Amino acid sequence: MEQRDVLVVLFDGLQSLDVSGPVEVFSGACHGAPGAYRIRTASLDGAPVRTTSGLTLTPDLALGAATPPHTLLVPGGRCTDPPDPRLVDWLRANARRTRRTVSVCSGAFLLAAAGLLDGRRATTHWSLCDTLAARHPAVRVEPEPIYVRDGDVATSAGVTAGIDLALALVEEDLGRDLALTNARHLVVFLRRPGNQTQFSAQLAAQTAQRRPLRDVQQWISENPAADLSVDALADRAGLSPRHFARAFRDEVGTTPGRYVDRVRLEAARRRLEDTADGIEQISRRCGYGTSEAMRRAFLRALGASPAEYRRRFQPAAPPS
């Protein structure tokens, strides 16, 4: 079996989970495929680095002593600060010699500073996408996906999205069954599609300041199949439809209709992932009414039908 070298770049101010999440995925894959990956860490001068949480990580070697790996992984952290020019120069000179280069969260800023994302699609943590696009206009920043692959470069969204991307790489290298076993060991799904949105409806929107509107938000999330028209929600909040729609948009940051769409999509995704319910049944329970309406919503938001989405979370059928 081919052994794939994974080199993780370390620097002061990195986010520890950006390193440990993908490393656990690659390391876990070796339980089912011994020797599949050799994981090493390297800092500029080989000295220990301190993470944002205060942990100290001791690298295996200095970057200057590293040979071109199969996979180069660049974590995030305080990458929006002016980067160390030595690190940027090293990435510019060495990343193109690897089979694939991967960033987690704000690690995309380091790749962009080295010119590695010019002309490519990329993503980062949702709160940093506008900053990345403004600083590096040659990068086609996509704020929605949890990870984006463009040729031999892959970028992922915030923190735990690095686990999703690493699982996708393991599936590509070693097959779906081994990646699924690994995901189950880590108690995560195999695998959130790369074009799945980065955050839930509740995280994507703000929480309303006024109690009646917050209660309506909670009602929506708990009752996706209910009548969630503006008139019905306004009545629940004790406001006129016009006043409710304006107040909801001002305080939540989106219209009631769009918020309802997000909540229903999220509820349907969870049922597809966690239950064996039929698609028609899920469509009714999540407020779509028909499976065709849910299919259109999934294609529009995720680029996959409900059936295709569910298949990504199911084990492959055993050979007959």
C-alpha positions in Angstrom: 0.0 0.0 0.0 1.2 3.5 -0.9 2.2 5.5 2.2 1.0 9.1 2.0 3.0 11.7 3.9 0.9 14.4 5.6 2.8 17.5 6.7 1.1 19.8 9.1 2.4 23.4 9.2 2.7 24.8 12.8 3.0 28.4 13.8 2.3 30.5 16.9 -1.3 31.5 17.3 -2.8 28.5 15.4 -6.1 26.9 16.4 -5.4 23.6 18.0 -8.5 21.8 16.7 -7.6 22.8 13.2 -4.6 20.5 13.7 -5.9 17.8 15.9 -9.2 17.2 14.0 -7.7 16.3 10.6 -4.7 14.5 12.3 -7.2 12.3 14.2 -8.9 11.5 10.9 -5.7 10.5 9.1 -4.3 8.7 12.1 -7.6 6.8 12.6 -7.5 5.7 9.0 -4.3 3.8 9.8 -6.1 1.5 12.1 -8.0 0.0 9.2 -5.1 0.5 6.7 -1.8 0.3 8.6 0.9 2.6 7.2 -1.5 4.5 4.9 -0.4 7.8 6.3 2.7 9.2 7.9 1.9 12.3 9.8 4.5 14.9 10.6 4.4 18.4 12.0 6.8 21.2 11.2 7.4 24.8 12.3 9.6 27.4 10.6 12.6 26.7 12.9 11.5 23.5 14.4 10.7 25.2 17.8 7.5 24.5 19.8 4.5 26.8 19.0 1.7 28.1 21.2 -1.9 27.7 20.2 -4.7 30.3 20.7 -5.9 28.1 23.6 -2.6 28.1 25.3 -1.5 24.6 24.4 2.1 24.1 23.3 2.8 21.9 20.3 6.2 20.4 19.6 6.9 19.8 15.9 8.7 16.9 14.5 11.0 19.0 12.4 11.7 22.4 10.8 10.0 23.2 7.6 13.3 23.7 5.9 14.1 20.0 6.5 10.8 18.7 5.2 10.5 16.9 1.9 7.5 17.6 -0.3 4.6 15.6 1.2 1.6 14.0 -0.4 -0.7 16.3 1.5 0.3 19.7 3.0 -2.1 20.9 5.7 -2.2 24.5 6.8 -4.4 25.2 9.9 -6.0 28.5 10.8 -5.7 30.7 13.8 -4.6 34.3 13.9 -4.0 34.1 10.2 -5.9 37.4 9.6 -3.0 39.2 11.3 -0.1 40.1 9.0 1.5 36.7 8.3 5.2 35.8 8.9 6.7 36.5 5.5 9.1 33.6 6.0 6.1 31.2 6.3 4.4 32.8 3.2 7.7 32.4 1.2 8.0 28.8 2.3 4.4 28.0 1.2 4.9 29.9 -2.1 8.1 27.9 -2.9 6.9 24.4 -1.6 3.1 24.0 -1.8 3.1 23.5 -5.5 5.5 20.5 -5.1 2.9 18.6 -3.1 0.1 16.3 -4.5 -2.5 18.4 -2.7 -2.6 21.4 -0.4 -5.3 21.8 2.3 -6.2 24.6 4.6 -8.6 24.7 7.6 -10.6 27.7 8.6 -8.5 30.9 8.4 -5.5 29.0 7.0 -6.9 30.1 3.7 -5.4 33.5 4.4 -1.9 32.0 4.4 -2.6 30.2 1.1 -4.0 33.4 -0.4 -1.0 35.4 0.8 1.3 32.9 -1.0 -0.7 33.3 -4.2 -1.9 29.7 -4.1 -5.6 30.6 -4.3 -5.4 33.1 -7.2 -8.0 32.2 -9.8 -9.4 29.4 -7.6 -12.6 28.9 -5.7 -12.0 28.8 -1.9 -13.8 29.2 1.4 -13.0 30.0 5.0 -14.9 30.6 8.3 -18.1 32.3 7.3 -17.3 35.4 9.5 -14.1 35.9 7.5 -15.2 35.4 3.9 -15.8 39.1 3.2 -12.3 39.9 4.6 -10.7 37.2 2.5 -12.4 38.5 -0.6 -11.5 42.1 0.1 -7.8 41.3 0.7 -7.4 38.9 -2.1 -9.7 39.9 -5.0 -8.1 37.2 -7.3 -9.7 34.5 -5.1 -13.2 33.4 -5.8 -14.5 33.2 -2.2 -17.6 31.1 -1.6 -19.0 31.7 1.9 -21.6 28.9 1.9 -19.8 25.5 1.6 -18.1 23.8 4.4 -15.3 23.0 2.1 -14.3 23.7 -1.5 -11.9 21.7 -3.7 -10.4 23.3 -6.8 -7.9 21.2 -8.5 -5.1 20.2 -6.1 -6.1 22.8 -3.5 -8.8 22.4 -0.9 -10.0 24.9 1.7 -12.5 24.3 4.5 -14.7 26.4 6.7 -14.4 26.9 10.4 -12.6 24.5 12.7 -14.6 21.2 12.6 -15.1 21.5 8.9 -11.5 20.4 8.7 -12.7 17.0 9.9 -15.2 16.8 7.1 -12.6 17.6 4.5 -10.1 15.1 6.0 -12.8 12.4 5.9 -13.4 13.3 2.2 -9.7 12.9 1.5 -9.5 9.6 3.3 -12.5 8.3 1.3 -10.8 9.4 -1.9 -7.5 7.7 -0.9 -8.8 4.5 0.8 -12.5 4.0 0.0 -15.8 4.8 1.5 -16.0 1.9 3.9 -12.8 2.7 5.7 -13.8 6.4 5.9 -17.2 5.5 7.3 -15.6 3.3 10.0 -13.3 6.2 10.8 -16.2 8.7 11.0 -18.2 6.4 13.3 -15.2 6.1 15.6 -15.0 9.9 15.8 -18.8 10.0 16.3 -19.3 12.2 13.2 -21.3 11.8 10.0 -19.7 10.6 6.8 -19.8 12.9 5.4 -21.4 16.4 5.3 -21.3 17.3 1.6 -18.8 20.0 0.8 -21.6 22.2 -0.5 -23.6 21.9 2.7 -24.0 25.3 4.3 -21.6 26.2 7.1 -24.1 26.9 9.8 -27.6 26.1 11.0 -30.5 28.4 10.5 -30.3 29.5 14.1 -26.6 30.3 13.8 -26.9 32.0 10.4 -29.6 34.3 11.8 -29.5 36.6 14.8 -31.6 36.0 17.8 -34.4 38.6 18.1 -34.1 41.0 21.0 -37.9 41.1 21.8 -39.3 38.2 23.6 -42.4 37.6 21.3 -40.1 37.4 18.3 -37.6 35.0 20.1 -40.6 32.8 21.0 -41.7 32.8 17.4 -38.2 31.7 16.4 -38.3 28.8 18.9 -41.8 27.9 17.7 -40.6 27.7 14.1 -37.7 25.4 15.0 -40.0 23.1 17.0 -42.9 23.0 14.6 -41.6 23.0 11.0 -44.7 21.4 9.7 -47.1 24.0 11.2 -48.6 26.9 9.4 -45.6 29.2 9.3 -47.1 31.9 7.1 -46.4 35.5 8.0 -50.0 35.9 9.1 -49.9 32.9 11.4 -46.6 33.9 12.9 -47.7 37.5 13.3 -50.7 36.3 15.2 -48.6 34.2 17.5 -46.4 37.3 18.2 -49.4 39.5 18.8 -48.4 41.9 16.0 -49.9 42.9 12.7 -48.5 41.0 9.7 -46.8 44.2 8.4 -45.3 45.1 11.7 -44.2 41.6 12.4 -42.5 41.2 9.0 -40.6 44.4 9.4 -39.6 43.8 13.1 -38.5 40.2 12.3 -36.3 41.3 9.4 -34.8 44.1 11.5 -34.0 41.9 14.5 -33.2 38.6 12.9 -31.5 39.8 9.8 -33.6 37.9 7.3 -37.2 37.7 6.3 -39.6 35.3 8.0 -40.0 33.4 4.8 -36.3 32.8 4.3 -35.9 31.9 8.0 -38.6 29.3 7.7 -37.0 27.9 4.6 -33.7 27.4 6.4 -35.3 25.8 9.4 -37.3 23.4 7.3 -34.3 22.4 5.3 -32.2 21.8 8.4 -35.0 19.7 9.9 -35.2 17.6 6.8 -31.5 17.1 6.7 -31.4 15.9 10.2 -34.2 13.4 9.6 -32.5 12.1 6.4 -29.2 11.7 8.4 -30.7 10.2 11.6 -33.8 8.2 10.7 -35.0 5.6 8.2 -38.2 7.6 7.6 -39.3 7.7 3.9 -38.7 10.9 1.9 -42.4 11.5 1.5 -43.0 11.2 5.2 -40.1 13.5 6.0 -41.4 16.1 3.5 -44.7 16.2 5.3 -43.2 16.4 8.8 -40.9 19.2 7.8 -43.5 21.3 6.2 -42.9 20.8 2.5 -46.1 19.0 1.8 -44.8 16.9 -1.1 -41.5 15.2 -1.8 -41.2 17.2 -5.0 -41.3 20.4 -3.1 -38.5 19.1 -0.7 -36.5 17.9 -3.7 -36.5 21.4 -5.3 -35.5 22.9 -2.0 -32.6 20.5 -1.6 -31.4 21.0 -5.2 -31.6 24.8 -4.8 -29.7 24.9 -1.4 -27.4 21.9 -1.5 -27.1 20.9 -5.1 -28.2 17.4 -4.2 -31.6 15.6 -4.1 -32.8 14.3 -0.7 -32.1 10.7 -1.9 -28.6 11.6 -2.9 -28.0 13.5 0.3 -29.1 10.5 2.4 -26.8 8.1 0.5 -23.8 10.2 1.7 -24.6 9.2 5.3 -25.2 5.5 4.7 -22.7 2.7 4.6 -22.0 1.0 1.4 -23.8 -2.2 0.8 -21.8 -5.3 1.6 -20.6 -7.3 -1.5 -23.0 -10.1 -2.4 
